[in-house]
Amino acid sequence: MEINKTTFYIGYNAYLSDGYNSLAQKPIKKKQYWNQVP
């Protein structure tokens, strides 16, 4: 199984900084567009 290097290192750095719990799924943030009328 191959994984993108960027994806791997984002997860790896999160693990190093905050431990195993940092790898849990988090709610997806909605993208905000500063120039879009709501």
DSSP file (Angstrom, degrees, kcal/mol; ACC not computed):
  #  RESIDUE AA STRUCTURE BP1 BP2  ACC     N-H-->O    O-->H-N    N-H-->O    O-->H-N    TCO  KAPPA ALPHA  PHI   PSI    X-CA   Y-CA   Z-CA
    1    1 A M              0   0    0      0, 0.0     2,-0.4     0, 0.0     0, 0.0   0.000 360.0 360.0 360.0 129.9    0.0    0.0    0.0
    2    2 A E        -     0   0    0      0, 0.0     2,-0.4     0, 0.0     3,-0.0  -0.827 360.0-169.1-105.6 145.2    1.4    3.4   -1.0
    3    3 A I        -     0   0    0     -2,-0.4     2,-0.0     3,-0.0     5,-0.0  -0.982  34.0 -99.3-130.8 143.9    0.6    6.6    0.8
    4    4 A N     >  -     0   0    0     -2,-0.4     4,-2.4     1,-0.1     5,-0.2  -0.347  29.3-129.9 -60.3 138.4    1.4   10.1   -0.4
    5    5 A K  H  > S+     0   0    0      1,-0.2     4,-2.7     2,-0.2     5,-0.2   0.889 107.4  52.2 -59.7 -40.7    4.5   11.5    1.4
    6    6 A T  H  > S+     0   0    0      1,-0.2     4,-2.1     2,-0.2    -1,-0.2   0.933 110.3  47.7 -62.6 -45.5    2.7   14.7    2.3
    7    7 A T  H  > S+     0   0    0      1,-0.2     4,-1.9     2,-0.2    -2,-0.2   0.911 112.6  50.2 -61.0 -43.4   -0.2   12.8    3.9
    8    8 A F  H  X S+     0   0    0     -4,-2.4     4,-2.8     1,-0.2    -2,-0.2   0.941 111.9  45.8 -60.6 -49.1    2.2   10.5    5.8
    9    9 A Y  H  X S+     0   0    0     -4,-2.7     4,-2.5     2,-0.2     5,-0.2   0.801 108.0  56.5 -71.8 -28.0    4.3   13.4    7.2
   10   10 A I  H  X S+     0   0    0     -4,-2.1     4,-1.8    -5,-0.2    -1,-0.2   0.952 114.5  39.9 -63.0 -48.0    1.2   15.4    8.3
   11   11 A G  H  X S+     0   0    0     -4,-1.9     4,-2.3     2,-0.2    -2,-0.2   0.888 115.5  51.9 -66.9 -39.6    0.0   12.5   10.3
   12   12 A Y  H  X S+     0   0    0     -4,-2.8     4,-2.3     2,-0.2    -2,-0.2   0.912 110.6  47.0 -65.1 -43.7    3.5   11.6   11.5
   13   13 A N  H  X S+     0   0    0     -4,-2.5     4,-2.1     2,-0.2    -1,-0.2   0.873 111.1  52.2 -67.1 -36.3    4.2   15.1   12.7
   14   14 A A  H  X S+     0   0    0     -4,-1.8     4,-2.6    -5,-0.2     5,-0.4   0.912 110.4  49.3 -63.6 -41.5    0.8   15.2   14.5
   15   15 A Y  H  X S+     0   0    0     -4,-2.3     4,-2.1     1,-0.2    -2,-0.2   0.910 111.1  49.1 -63.3 -42.9    1.6   12.0   16.2
   16   16 A L  H  < S+     0   0    0     -4,-2.3    -1,-0.2     1,-0.2    -2,-0.2   0.870 117.2  40.8 -65.7 -36.3    5.0   13.3   17.3
   17   17 A S  H  < S+     0   0    0     -4,-2.1    -2,-0.2    -5,-0.2    -1,-0.2   0.878 135.1  12.8 -82.1 -37.2    3.6   16.5   18.7
   18   18 A D  H  < S-     0   0    0     -4,-2.6     3,-0.4     1,-0.3    -3,-0.2   0.417  98.1-127.7-124.3   0.2    0.4   15.2   20.4
   19   19 A G    ><  -     0   0    0     -4,-2.1     3,-1.4    -5,-0.4    -1,-0.3  -0.301  56.1 -33.3  84.1-169.3    0.6   11.5   20.6
   20   20 A Y  G >  S+     0   0    0      1,-0.3     3,-1.8     2,-0.2     4,-0.2   0.821 128.2  63.9 -60.4 -36.2   -1.8    8.8   19.4
   21   21 A N  G >  S+     0   0    0     -3,-0.4     3,-1.3     1,-0.3    -1,-0.3   0.727  89.4  68.8 -64.7 -21.2   -4.9   10.8   20.2
   22   22 A S  G <  S+     0   0    0     -3,-1.4    -1,-0.3     1,-0.2    -2,-0.2   0.661  90.5  63.5 -71.6 -13.5   -4.0   13.4   17.6
   23   23 A L  G <  S+     0   0    0     -3,-1.8    -1,-0.2    -4,-0.3    -2,-0.2   0.530  77.0 112.3 -88.3  -5.8   -4.6   10.8   14.9
   24   24 A A  S <  S-     0   0    0     -3,-1.3     2,-0.1    -4,-0.2    -3,-0.0  -0.314  82.1 -93.5 -65.3 150.5   -8.4   10.4   15.7
   25   25 A Q        -     0   0    0      1,-0.0    -1,-0.1     3,-0.0    -2,-0.1  -0.418  43.2-158.8 -67.3 138.5  -10.8   11.7   13.1
   26   26 A K        -     0   0    0     -2,-0.1     3,-0.1    -3,-0.1    -1,-0.0  -0.821  30.6 -85.6-114.7 155.3  -11.8   15.3   13.6
   27   27 A P        -     0   0    0      0, 0.0     2,-0.4     0, 0.0    -1,-0.1  -0.300  50.0-108.9 -58.4 143.6  -14.9   17.0   12.2
   28   28 A I        -     0   0    0      1,-0.1     2,-0.3    -3,-0.0    -3,-0.0  -0.606  30.2-131.8 -77.8 129.8  -14.4   18.4    8.7
   29   29 A K        -     0   0    0     -2,-0.4     2,-0.3    -3,-0.1    -1,-0.1  -0.618  19.1-120.1 -81.1 139.0  -14.2   22.2    8.7
   30   30 A K        -     0   0    0     -2,-0.3     2,-0.3     1,-0.1    -1,-0.1  -0.584  31.2-113.0 -74.8 139.7  -16.3   24.0    6.1
   31   31 A K        -     0   0    0     -2,-0.3     2,-0.5     1,-0.0    -1,-0.1  -0.555  28.8-145.1 -74.1 135.9  -14.3   26.1    3.7
   32   32 A Q        -     0   0    0     -2,-0.3     2,-0.6    -3,-0.0     3,-0.1  -0.867   7.2-159.4-104.8 136.1  -14.9   29.8    4.1
   33   33 A Y    >   -     0   0    0     -2,-0.5     3,-1.5     1,-0.1    -2,-0.0  -0.954   4.2-159.3-114.9 113.0  -14.8   32.1    1.1
   34   34 A W  T 3  S+     0   0    0     -2,-0.6    -1,-0.1     1,-0.3    -2,-0.0   0.732  90.5  46.0 -66.3 -22.8  -14.2   35.7    2.1
   35   35 A N  T 3  S+     0   0    0      2,-0.1     2,-0.4    -3,-0.1    -1,-0.3   0.163  91.1  99.0-107.7  19.4  -15.6   37.1   -1.1
   36   36 A Q  S <  S-     0   0    0     -3,-1.5    -3,-0.1     2,-0.0     0, 0.0  -0.901  71.8-126.6-111.0 133.9  -18.8   35.0   -1.3
   37   37 A V              0   0    0     -2,-0.4    -2,-0.1     1,-0.1    -3,-0.0  -0.620 360.0 360.0 -75.7 129.3  -22.2   36.2   -0.2
   38   38 A P              0   0    0      0, 0.0    -1,-0.1     0, 0.0    -2,-0.0   0.504 360.0 360.0 -68.7 360.0  -23.8   33.7    2.2
